[in-house]
Amino acid sequence: MTTRENSASNVAPDVALVVAAAAEPAVEHMIEPVVAPAMRYRVKLKQTNEVYECLPHESMLQGMARLGRRGIPIGCLNGGCGICKVAVVAGAWEKTGLMSRAHVSAEEEARGTVLACRAAPSSDIEIEVLGKMQKAVFKGWP
Ligand code: FES
């Protein structure tokens, strides 16, 4: 028996495994990051049945602008001019900033009449475009 054979046979089995594992070449595992698709809420325009999407906390007006319609008024974007007034027909929404009381009273807001630049859907939602924006949004609509 050679010296080498002696040393291998005298090694405890669990130590032999460690030695064998250390002899293996390092294997790098590529771990693909799991990225969930961005959650989006569907916003339906009652008058036309058009549907667009909003990201969470994105205002209804920002999403509506992606419809690409020339008539969609992008006004002050800070709840001051009142051009983007809509009524929430169904679904949940969250207020993203102050709305001018000159354009939306507290009672209207409590009933779901909001300025689309200051409200974001928090579920799939249906809205009705009101006031000045109605004419602009639906201009040329069949
Ligand atoms: S864009 Fe002015 S109040 Fe919404």
Residues whose N, C-alpha, C, O or C-beta is under 5 A from the ligand:
A	BS01	FES	I74 G75 C76 L77 N78 G79 G80 C81 G82 I83 C84 L115 C117
